[in-house]
C-alpha cells in the first residue's frame, strides 16, 4: 500500500494569460492529440463567454486531488492537475437560491458548470474528490473560510456550536497509479486472495447510489440503508477478471467481513479528496479530538 500525502489546498493569486487559440487544426492532428483539441475548444468557449459578459471576473486555479490521472486521454481533464475556476458572482447566488434547482437537487452542479472556465468540462464527470475541492475553493473565496456549525461533542455528547477554518483543510492526493494510464481502474487483492478491480466514483454515480438507496427503502419499507453493499456494487468493476454484474453482485453479498473491511479501508486510503477533518476542543467539557466536519446547508448558505 502506498503512502498517502496530504497537501494543503493552495490557489494561485494571479489570473493566467489566455493562450492563443488555434483554429487551423486539421483532422489528422485532432486524431493524434484529441486531448489538446478538447482543451482548445474548452478554452475558446471560455474566451467567448468572457467577451460576451464585458466584465472581468477573478479566476484562480484549483488543485485537483486526482491529478487528472483517471480521466481518459480524450477528456479535457486528462492528466490535468489544476482546473481554472472563476470566483462566485451575484448571478451565481441566483442559482443557489433557485427553488426549482434546489428541489431538483441540481443547484450545485449547475453552479459548478457555470464557474468552471473550460466549458467542455462537466461537473457530473468529475470524481467526487475533485468536485469537493472546487466546492471548497468556491466557499472560501465566496463567503470566507469561517465555517460555523453545530457538532455533537465526542466527549460529553452535547451539541455545541463551533467555528472551523476551511482554509486549513488538507487534501489526500492520488498517489496510487491506476492499472493503465488514463483509466479509472485500480487493483486490490483482498485477504482471501481474490483480485478486485475498482473505480473512483463520480458525483453522478454518487447521486445514483443515493437514489437507489431511497428507492429500495420506499419499496421495502425498511430502515436498512444498505450503504456498504450498494456502494461496493458501483465501485467494484471486476472480481478475478470476471466483469459480469450479476457475478459481482453475488460476490459482494457473500463477501466475508474481513475482505469487505480490508477493501473499504484501502479505498478510503487512496481516494483523492478534501480531508474534512479538524481538531476540536469542547468549551463545555474540555475534550479535544479530531472531528469530521459535516457539510450542512451552512456550507453554501451561511448565516450572516
C-alpha positions as CSV (number, residue, x, y, z in Angstrom):
1,X,0.0,0.0,0.0
2,X,1.4,3.3,-1.0
3,X,2.0,6.1,1.5
4,X,-0.7,8.9,1.2
5,X,0.3,12.5,1.1
6,X,-1.9,15.3,2.4
7,X,-1.3,18.6,0.7
8,X,-2.7,22.0,1.8
9,X,-5.2,23.5,-0.6
10,X,-3.5,26.2,-2.5
11,X,-4.9,28.6,-5.0
12,X,-2.9,30.9,-7.3
13,X,-3.4,34.7,-6.8
14,X,-2.7,35.8,-10.4
15,X,-5.0,35.4,-13.3
16,X,-3.4,33.5,-16.1
17,X,-2.9,35.0,-19.6
18,X,-5.0,33.1,-22.1
19,X,-3.1,31.1,-24.7
20,X,-3.7,31.9,-28.3
21,X,-6.4,29.7,-29.7
22,X,-5.6,27.8,-32.9
23,X,-8.4,27.4,-35.5
24,X,-6.3,25.7,-38.2
25,X,-6.0,22.2,-36.7
26,X,-6.6,19.6,-39.3
27,X,-8.4,16.3,-38.7
28,X,-5.2,14.3,-38.6
29,X,-3.8,16.4,-35.8
30,X,-7.0,16.1,-33.9
31,X,-6.8,12.3,-34.2
32,X,-3.2,12.3,-33.0
33,X,-3.9,14.5,-30.0
34,X,-7.6,14.6,-29.0
35,X,-6.7,15.8,-25.5
36,X,-5.2,19.0,-26.8
37,X,-8.1,19.6,-29.2
38,X,-10.6,19.2,-26.4
39,X,-8.8,21.7,-24.2
40,X,-8.5,24.1,-27.1
41,X,-12.3,24.0,-27.7
42,X,-12.9,24.5,-24.0
43,X,-10.6,27.5,-23.8
44,X,-12.3,29.0,-26.9
45,X,-15.7,28.7,-25.3
46,X,-14.5,30.3,-22.1
47,X,-13.0,33.2,-24.0
48,X,-16.2,33.7,-25.8
49,X,-18.1,33.8,-22.5
50,X,-15.8,36.5,-21.1
51,X,-16.2,38.6,-24.2
52,X,-20.0,38.4,-24.0
53,X,-20.0,39.3,-20.4
54,X,-18.0,42.5,-20.9
55,X,-16.6,42.3,-17.4
56,X,-13.5,40.6,-15.9
57,X,-14.3,38.2,-13.1
58,X,-11.4,37.0,-11.0
59,X,-10.2,33.4,-11.7
60,X,-7.9,31.0,-10.0
61,X,-6.5,27.5,-10.5
62,X,-7.9,24.8,-8.1
63,X,-5.7,21.8,-7.4
64,X,-7.4,18.5,-8.3
65,X,-6.6,15.8,-5.8
66,X,-6.9,13.1,-8.6
67,X,-4.2,15.0,-10.6
68,X,-6.3,14.1,-13.6
69,X,-4.7,10.6,-13.6
70,X,-8.0,8.7,-14.0
71,X,-9.6,10.7,-16.8
72,X,-9.3,9.2,-20.4
73,X,-6.9,10.7,-23.0
74,X,-9.8,12.3,-24.9
75,X,-11.0,14.2,-21.8
76,X,-10.0,17.8,-21.2
77,X,-9.2,16.6,-17.6
78,X,-6.7,14.0,-18.7
79,X,-3.5,14.5,-16.5
80,X,-4.8,17.9,-15.5
81,X,-3.5,18.7,-12.0
82,X,-5.3,22.1,-11.8
83,X,-8.6,23.4,-13.1
84,X,-9.3,27.0,-13.8
85,X,-12.4,28.3,-12.0
86,X,-13.8,31.8,-11.7
87,X,-15.0,33.3,-8.4
88,X,-18.7,33.4,-7.5
89,X,-20.8,36.4,-8.5
90,X,-24.2,37.8,-7.5
91,X,-25.6,35.9,-10.6
92,X,-24.4,32.7,-9.1
93,X,-26.3,33.3,-5.9
94,X,-29.4,33.3,-8.1
95,X,-28.6,29.6,-8.7
96,X,-28.0,28.9,-5.1
97,X,-31.4,30.4,-4.2
98,X,-33.4,29.0,-7.1
99,X,-36.3,26.9,-5.6
100,X,-36.6,24.8,-8.8
101,X,-32.9,23.9,-8.8
102,X,-32.9,23.2,-5.1
103,X,-35.9,21.0,-5.3
104,X,-34.4,19.0,-8.2
105,X,-31.0,18.7,-6.4
106,X,-29.3,20.4,-9.4
107,X,-28.2,23.7,-7.8
108,X,-24.6,22.7,-7.0
109,X,-24.0,21.0,-10.4
110,X,-25.5,24.0,-12.2
111,X,-23.3,26.3,-10.2
112,X,-20.1,24.3,-10.9
113,X,-20.8,24.1,-14.6
114,X,-21.2,27.9,-14.5
115,X,-17.9,28.7,-12.8
116,X,-15.6,26.1,-14.5
117,X,-13.8,28.1,-17.2
118,X,-13.4,25.2,-19.6
119,X,-16.9,24.6,-20.8
120,X,-16.1,21.2,-22.2
121,X,-15.7,20.0,-18.5
122,X,-19.0,18.9,-16.9
123,X,-19.3,18.7,-13.1
124,X,-21.1,15.3,-13.2
125,X,-18.0,13.8,-14.9
126,X,-15.7,14.8,-12.0
127,X,-14.8,12.2,-9.5
128,X,-16.2,13.3,-6.1
129,X,-12.9,14.4,-4.6
130,X,-12.2,16.8,-7.5
131,X,-15.7,18.2,-7.2
132,X,-15.3,18.7,-3.4
133,X,-12.0,20.6,-4.0
134,X,-13.8,23.1,-6.3
135,X,-16.7,23.4,-3.9
136,X,-14.3,24.2,-1.0
137,X,-12.5,26.8,-3.1
138,X,-15.8,28.5,-4.0
139,X,-16.9,28.5,-0.4
140,X,-13.7,30.1,0.8
141,X,-13.4,32.7,-1.9
142,X,-17.1,33.5,-1.9
143,X,-18.0,33.6,1.8
144,X,-14.8,33.3,3.7
145,X,-13.0,30.4,5.4
146,X,-15.1,30.6,8.6
147,X,-17.4,27.6,8.9
148,X,-19.8,27.8,11.8
149,X,-21.6,24.6,12.5
150,X,-23.1,22.6,15.4
151,X,-21.5,19.4,16.3
152,X,-22.0,16.7,18.9
153,X,-19.0,16.6,21.2
154,X,-17.4,13.2,21.3
155,X,-16.6,13.6,25.0
156,X,-19.9,14.9,26.6
157,X,-22.3,14.3,23.7
158,X,-23.6,17.8,24.0
159,X,-24.5,19.7,20.8
160,X,-22.1,22.7,20.6
161,X,-21.7,25.4,18.1
162,X,-18.1,25.7,16.8
163,X,-16.2,27.6,14.2
164,X,-13.7,25.9,11.9
165,X,-11.3,27.3,9.3
166,X,-11.9,25.8,5.8
167,X,-8.6,27.2,4.5
168,X,-6.7,24.9,6.9
169,X,-8.2,21.7,5.3
170,X,-5.8,19.3,3.6
171,X,-6.2,17.1,0.6
172,X,-5.5,13.5,0.1
173,X,-3.7,13.4,-3.3
174,X,-3.9,10.4,-5.5
175,X,-0.5,8.6,-5.2
176,X,-1.6,5.2,-6.4
177,X,-1.3,4.5,-10.1
178,X,-4.4,3.1,-11.9
179,X,-3.9,-0.2,-13.8
180,X,-3.5,1.7,-17.0
181,X,-2.8,5.4,-18.0
182,X,-6.0,7.4,-18.2
183,X,-8.2,4.6,-16.8
184,X,-10.3,4.9,-13.7
185,X,-9.5,1.5,-12.5
186,X,-7.4,0.2,-9.6
187,X,-6.4,-3.2,-8.2
188,X,-6.6,-4.6,-4.7
189,X,-6.1,-8.2,-3.5
190,X,-8.3,-8.9,-0.6
191,X,-7.0,-11.1,2.3
192,X,-8.8,-14.2,0.9
193,X,-6.7,-13.8,-2.3
194,X,-9.3,-12.6,-4.8
195,X,-8.2,-9.8,-7.1
196,X,-10.6,-6.9,-7.2
197,X,-10.6,-4.1,-9.7
198,X,-12.5,-1.0,-8.7
199,X,-13.0,2.6,-9.7
200,X,-13.4,6.0,-8.1
201,X,-17.0,7.3,-8.2
202,X,-18.1,10.5,-10.0
203,X,-20.7,12.8,-8.5
204,X,-23.2,11.5,-10.9
205,X,-22.7,8.0,-9.6
206,X,-22.9,9.2,-6.0
207,X,-26.3,10.6,-6.8
208,X,-27.3,7.3,-8.4
209,X,-26.3,5.5,-5.2
210,X,-28.4,7.8,-3.1
211,X,-31.4,7.5,-5.4
212,X,-31.1,3.7,-5.4
213,X,-31.0,3.6,-1.6
214,X,-34.1,5.8,-1.3
215,X,-35.9,3.7,-3.8
216,X,-35.1,0.4,-2.0
217,X,-36.2,1.9,1.4
218,X,-39.5,3.0,-0.1
219,X,-40.2,-0.3,-1.8
220,X,-39.3,-2.5,1.1
221,X,-40.4,0.0,3.9
222,X,-37.1,-1.0,5.6
223,X,-34.9,1.3,7.8
224,X,-31.9,-0.5,6.3
225,X,-29.7,1.8,4.2
226,X,-27.5,-0.9,2.5
227,X,-24.7,1.7,2.4
228,X,-21.9,-0.8,2.2
229,X,-23.1,-3.2,-0.4
230,X,-24.7,-0.6,-2.7
231,X,-21.5,1.5,-2.8
232,X,-19.4,-1.6,-3.5
233,X,-21.6,-2.6,-6.4
234,X,-20.8,0.7,-8.0
235,X,-17.1,0.7,-7.0
236,X,-16.1,-2.8,-8.0
237,X,-15.8,-3.5,-11.7
238,X,-14.4,-7.0,-11.7
239,X,-13.6,-9.9,-9.4
240,X,-10.8,-12.2,-10.6
241,X,-11.2,-10.7,-14.1
242,X,-14.9,-11.5,-14.2
243,X,-16.9,-8.3,-15.1
244,X,-20.4,-9.8,-15.1
245,X,-22.5,-7.6,-12.9
246,X,-24.6,-10.5,-11.6
247,X,-21.5,-12.4,-10.5
248,X,-20.0,-9.2,-8.9
249,X,-23.3,-8.6,-7.0
250,X,-23.4,-12.2,-5.7
251,X,-19.8,-11.9,-4.6
252,X,-20.4,-8.7,-2.7
253,X,-23.5,-10.1,-0.9
254,X,-21.5,-13.1,0.2
255,X,-18.2,-11.3,0.8
256,X,-16.7,-12.2,4.2
257,X,-16.4,-9.3,6.6
258,X,-12.5,-9.3,6.7
259,X,-12.3,-8.9,2.9
260,X,-15.0,-6.2,2.9
261,X,-13.3,-4.2,5.7
262,X,-9.9,-4.5,4.0
263,X,-11.2,-3.3,0.6
264,X,-13.1,-0.3,2.1
265,X,-10.1,0.7,4.2
266,X,-7.8,0.5,1.1
267,X,-10.3,2.5,-0.9
268,X,-10.6,5.2,1.7
269,X,-6.8,5.4,2.0
270,X,-6.2,6.1,-1.7
271,X,-9.3,8.1,-2.6
272,X,-8.4,11.6,-3.7
273,X,-10.5,14.1,-1.7
274,X,-10.6,17.1,0.6
275,X,-10.0,15.8,4.2
276,X,-13.0,17.3,6.0
277,X,-11.4,16.9,9.5
278,X,-10.1,19.4,12.0
279,X,-9.1,19.5,15.7
280,X,-11.8,20.5,18.1
281,X,-11.8,21.3,21.8
282,X,-15.2,21.3,23.5
283,X,-15.8,24.5,25.5
284,X,-18.1,22.6,27.9
285,X,-16.0,19.6,28.9
286,X,-12.6,20.4,27.5
287,X,-12.4,17.2,25.5
288,X,-10.0,17.5,22.5
289,X,-10.2,15.4,19.4
290,X,-10.0,15.5,15.6
291,X,-13.6,15.5,14.3
292,X,-15.3,15.2,10.9
293,X,-16.8,18.4,9.6
294,X,-20.3,17.7,8.4
295,X,-21.3,19.5,5.1
296,X,-24.6,21.2,6.1
297,X,-26.7,23.9,4.4
298,X,-24.4,26.4,6.0
299,X,-21.7,25.4,3.6
300,X,-23.1,27.5,0.7
301,X,-25.9,29.2,2.6
302,X,-24.1,30.5,5.7
303,X,-25.9,32.7,8.3
304,X,-24.5,36.2,8.3
